[in-house]
Amino acid sequence: MNKCTHVTELPHPEPAPSADTCLECLEVGSNPVQLRKCLHCGHVACCDSSPYRHATAHFRESGHPVMRSAEPGESWRWCYADGSIV
């Protein structure tokens, strides 16, 4: 059983997505791969399969540890701090 304590700290309701795509990728002319949404603030960014790894950068800069997939049909969540699915 997962022991992640960060999930209990998430806001309710879940924040709305900040964008439809990774705006950081658009700014640098890159194509985002597999979008992720921060469950603390709603920031949408690309995953680690994208060249710039903006979702991980958002975690490092903001300290917001939990995100979920923003891809259609996916609902899994990941905690960067614990390095596990939550």
N, C-alpha and C positions, 0 to 999 in steps of 0.2 A: 504494500500500500504506500502511496506517495505521501511524503511528510512535508511537502511544500507549504510554508506558512504565508507565502505572498498572495495566494489566491484569496484568502480571507480579507486582505487589504484592498481588494479591487472595488472601484466605485459601482454602485447600483443605481440606476440602470447602467448598462455598458455604454461607454461614450460612442457618439456617432463617429464614423470615419472622417478623417480630415480631408480626404481627396479620393478620387477613383483610381489613382495610380501613384507611383513613387515620384513625387515632384522633384526630389533631388536628382534622380536619374534623368528626368527631362531637362533639368538645368545644365547637366554636363553632356547631354546628347547620347545617353546610354539607354538601352532597352531594359526595363525592369523584368525580373524573373520571379515568379511566385511571390505575390504580395502578402505582407503581414500587417496586422493592425495591433498597435499598442493598446492593451486593455486598461491602462491608466488614463491615457489622454486622447486616444483615437488616432494617433499619428500613423499614417500608412506609408510603408517603405518596402523595399525589395529584400529578399532573403539572401542567405550566404551563397547561393548559386549564382547570384548576380555579381558582376565584377566589383561593385562598390560596397556591397553588404550594408546598405543603409539601415536596415532594421536593427542589426547588431550595433551599428554606430549610434543609433538612437538610444539603445539601452545604455551604452557606455557613457553617453553625454547626459542623459536624463536620470539614470538610475531606476527607470521603470522596468522591472524584471519580467513581467508576464505579457505575452502577445498571443494572438491566435492567427491562424491562417485566414486570409481574406479572399481565398480562392473559392469560387462557386462549388457548393456541395461539400466543403471541408469545414470542420468545426473544432479541430484539435487545437490545444493550447500548449505553449512552451514557456518554461521559466528559465531565463538566461542565468539567473543567480544560482539555481539548483542544477542546471544542466539536464532537465528532464521534462517529459510530457506531464502536464498536470490536468 
